[in-house]
Amino acid sequence: MRRTTIYLDSDLDVEVKLEAMRTGRSSVEVIREALRAYLEQRRPGLPPGAGEFHSGYTDTSERVDEILEETGFGKE
């Protein structure tokens, strides 16, 4: 674990201490949990539509050239 220093506004410091007392944990544990929750919610998800369709094929990546030729992709 690595040590770091953060500066809290006095009102936030009071809230952290109250939460620590209420839950029987240290202020450091409350801050770590809050940071983890914040970063988890900010983690980018899959792009819209990803995983919503299934072609039924399991070898698409191996047959990409064949499939593109069948569809006429890239030909005018």
Phi, psi and omega in degrees: 000146182248139180273139176216163180241135174232153177249128181248142169299152185299323179293322178291322177300317179297316180298318179297314180296319178297318178295320178298315179295317182298324185259356179072028178242172177277160176300323180299318179296320179297316180295316178300315180299317180297317179296317178299314180298317180298311182293325178297317181288337180272350181297128182294140177267193178288153177295156180306133178088348181295129178081006183270348182234147179228121183283340184092352180258146177249357184242025184302316182294333179279335184250021188305315181296317180297315181295316180296323178293319178299324182276346182080015181299131178086358178256144180261000000 
